[in-house]
Amino acid sequence: MKIRIAHISDPHFGANNPDVVQSLTTRLLELQPDLIIMTGDITQRARLDQFKAAHAFVESLKQFQWAVVPGNHDIPLYNLSRRFFAPYSHYETAFEGQIEKKIPLEQVQVFTFDSTSRFRLVQGALSQKQIKDLVRKKLIQTDVRIACFHHPVDCPKRVDEKNLLRNRDQVMKVFAETKMDLVLGGHIHDPFVTLSGERYPDIQRQSVISVAGTCLSWRTRAGAPNSFHLIDVDVDPHHQPRMTISRNDLDASGSFSPILVQSFFRQLDLGWSKQENL
């Protein structure tokens, strides 16, 4: 059985390329994912009109199931009254009930977390209580578990170290204890896929880390145009799960197409390993 997930991030409605919205919509319709996960920075300045534009985009793909988490840009920056007393009001108007929930798919369970705070402008964190309340108390028997939130737990470039989840070491230990298989994030606009053992060698059970780039914003990084990740999870009752993550970039013709495919397989208590191309 194959479960297909589209991982998009950082559209920044209000600072997005309008032409790319249709290109992304067309590509997602072609791919027919079982779930679309959007990991934050949905808007540029958390304004109601920007959330309305984001909601319209999601409605255009309403035949698919969605998981949506906020980013630091989804909390008002200049409206201090709203920032401190109603930071998620516009977000919840557009995406009611989306903050911190579990989404069961067949043989796959997705957990959404909020790594933002009204008291932090950029950096993110998760409390162990957040994880325990949502994960440990609500685990079901399933083959693959996925955690998604805005701030990444790894990055490819030293300049982005300051943008990583603040308490990532403790969080990754809890994820290993609860057998989390895949950890999704965004925030840095620099697509990246790796194994947790690269940064967290002391944690025995490895998970796969996927950091998606910006799917719509004009605020791209060098060598990283608008992009998203397509995740195919293969579950079989007689074999350990396998996973393929394809990076889809916006090309010169204005279409999204795969440019890099990485495959992973799970080894019982050791967690995940990369499948090297033969």
C-alpha positions, 0 to 999 in steps of 0.5 A, a space after each residue: 500500500 502506498 500513501 502519498 503526501 505532498 509537503 509544501 511550506 512557506 507560501 507567504 501569501 501577500 509576498 507570493 508569485 501569483 503565477 506560481 499558485 496555478 502551477 502548484 495547483 496544477 501539479 498537485 492535482 496531477 499527483 493526487 496526494 492522500 494528504 497535503 501538509 503545509 508547514 507554516 508561514 502561510 502568510 507574509 504579515 498575518 493579515 486577514 486578506 492574506 489568510 483569505 487568499 491562503 484559504 482560497 488556495 486550500 479550497 481549490 484543492 479541497 478534494 484532498 485532506 490537509 494538515 496546516 500548521 502556523 509559522 512565525 509570519 502567521 502571528 501579527 508583527 506590528 499589531 501588538 494588541 492582536 499579537 499578544 491577546 489574539 495571535 492566532 485569530 485570523 489563522 483560526 478563522 481560515 483554518 479552524 481546528 488545525 492547530 495541534 491535532 493528529 491525522 490518521 491515514 491508513 497505516 500512517 499517523 500525522 501529528 501537527 505541532 505549533 512551534 511558534 510563540 507570540 513572545 518570539 519573533 523568529 525562533 521556535 520551540 516545542 515543549 515536551 508536554 506538547 509532544 507527550 500530550 499529543 503523541 504519547 497519550 494518543 498513539 494508535 497502532 500504525 506503521 509510520 508516524 510523522 511529526 510536522 511543525 514550522 521550525 526545522 531541526 536540521 539545515 544544510 548551511 551554517 548561516 541557518 543554525 540560528 533558525 533551528 528549533 531551539 530545544 531540538 535535542 530534547 525534542 528529537 529524543 522524545 521523537 525517538 522514544 515515541 518512534 517518530 519516523 519522519 519530521 517535517 519543517 520549513 522556515 529557511 526556504 532551503 529544501 533539505 532531506 537527511 537522516 537524524 543521525 547526521 546531527 543527532 548521533 547519540 540518538 540510536 533510532 534514526 528518523 528521516 528529516 524533510 525541510 521543504 523550501 518555499 512553494 510560492 514566495 518570491 523570497 527564494 534562496 540561491 539554488 533553491 527556486 520555488 519547490 515542494 517535497 512529494 513523499 511516498 510511503 510504502 507500507 506492507 504488513 510483511 515488510 518494513 516500511 519504505 519511503 521516497 522523497 522527491 524534490 519538485 522545483 519550479 522550472 523555466 517553463 513555469 511547471 513543477 518537476 522532480 529534480 532529486 529523489 531519495 529513498 529510505 528504508 526502516 530497520 526495526 529498532 535502528 530506525 531509518 537508513 538511506 537506500 543508495 542508488 545502484 
